[in-house]
Amino acid sequence: MDVIDIASTQEWAALVDGHARDLNLRSLFHDDPGRADRYVVTAGDLRIDYSKQRVDDATLDALFAVARAAGVEARRDAMFAGDPINATERRAVLHTALRAPAGVVMGPRTTDGTTVNVEPDVHEVLERMGKFAERVRSGAWRGATGKRIRTVVNIGIGGSDLGPAMAYRALEAFRHPKIECRFVSNVDGAAIAQATADLDPARTLFVVSSKTFTTIETLTNAHTARAWLVAALGEKAVGRHFVAVSTNEAEVAKFGIDTANMFGFWEWVGGRYSVDSAIGLSLMVAIGASGFTEFLAGFRAVDEHFVSAPLEQNAPVVLGLIGVLNRNVLGFATKAVLPYAEELGRFPAYLQQLDMESNGKSVRLDGRPVSTDTGPIVWGEPGTNGQHAFYQLLHQGTEIVPADFIGFANPHHPHRNHHDLLVANLIAQTEALAFGYDRPDEPWRSFAGNRPTTTILAPQLTPFVLGNLVALYEHIVFVQGAVWGIDSFDQWGVELGKELANRITPELSGDERGVHDSSTNALIDWYRANRQA
Ligand code: F6P
């Protein structure tokens, strides 16, 4: 696939040779009182203030020139048009079709230029999901003994877990009061054991979520869950207590789930981009079909903004390019995401997969090594907890960590005094990080400042706003991948570890021994010697 080496362009040279490294937030704010009004973009219900990033007009112009040189707009249009931009897997990338309005023709584009319209399939699955979710919520769907479902256990991993788990926690305020969702991902047996320990099988529904339906962790957990259920209710009960979300009908049937109770999606939806597909089924049971519709509308609002806003006011473009500046020009290797909302506790973990599995690449689309750094290490924790743990390093450490602060005007709880305190802390942190504090007499009390942050605010954390947030970050990742010329939609880097684990598993309990290095052999030997059968 044709791709340019962005580092070899004049635009890149102009960016790198520009004065971005000399910018200081204290003087930028001092010299330009209108800065806070100008360096704000809105997308959906999000107000995004990037005035505390180390940019000025010249730096932003240089960044937009880089985006144009990299062909970011053409690549975005190719994604929405259904071109196979996931080149290494020869697939279209169409998670945006999952939330497109009814009636809009979207789908993979074939070599002769025609579009295979996926809209009817997308809406058919959404309708089936909606009906199923409402049946569980109303009690029309019952377990094998006639009892109502009280717990939904989603079994999946990676994109088949993090999205629904993150969104369920984020939207607890909107959930059915009598139906709880739990999420089991880790193959560590402690996960399924803990999740089921206090459950009544007769009131439990398992949603086995796996795009491929071959993922060893998910299948192992699903088989254990099945055995747990069958031990209590018998084989015949499986149909009332197991449903599947997958693209692989044959494997679902092989597992023993009635494919009438399978909710499909498609190869053009990447795992980490799938929370708005049938992978969101457990979330839909929790928040209802109408809540899920709002969630999708939130994505759509940001998709429409991404497609139509000029680059200079385009939130994913502006934030994506600022990420490029931070990573490649200023040399910051990590990025913190700091939600000031307890409900967004899993949001950093969700973004870790979205960003690091997408842009943790060192080979370009043309197969050549990249000549710039690519995706940052993404990490974070909700405020204010992080303030009492790692913020010391954010303020005074030798490593500068650009951070996104996320907050809301209105909480879902009645404790306004807590919320004012929470938001005061959010705002104070961005002020302290940007402007620091001079104490020449006591240098250990000095804060150098000039530590870049973006502040993302919204009126309240609703399904719509969560959709805004997720789509915003999806498109930021896209913009950065396009600049770096990498395939943000494959994940070959996870394969080798899986393959080796499959080889080592029988060696742990049997007499067989593969060919390994001395360290790996010693680890296997130690485990065998200490393993109690
Ligand atoms: O970790 C690799 C990966 O393929 C992720 O991209 C994906 O989200 C996860 O495994 C789970 O895959 P599946 O949904 O096919 O079980």
Boltz pocket constraint, residues with backbone or C-beta under 6 A from the ligand:
constraints:
  - pocket:
      binder: B
      contacts: [[A, 157], [A, 158], [A, 159], [A, 160], [A, 209], [A, 210], [A, 211], [A, 212], [A, 213], [A, 214], [A, 215], [A, 218], [A, 271], [A, 272], [A, 357], [A, 491], [A, 494]]
      max_distance: 6.0
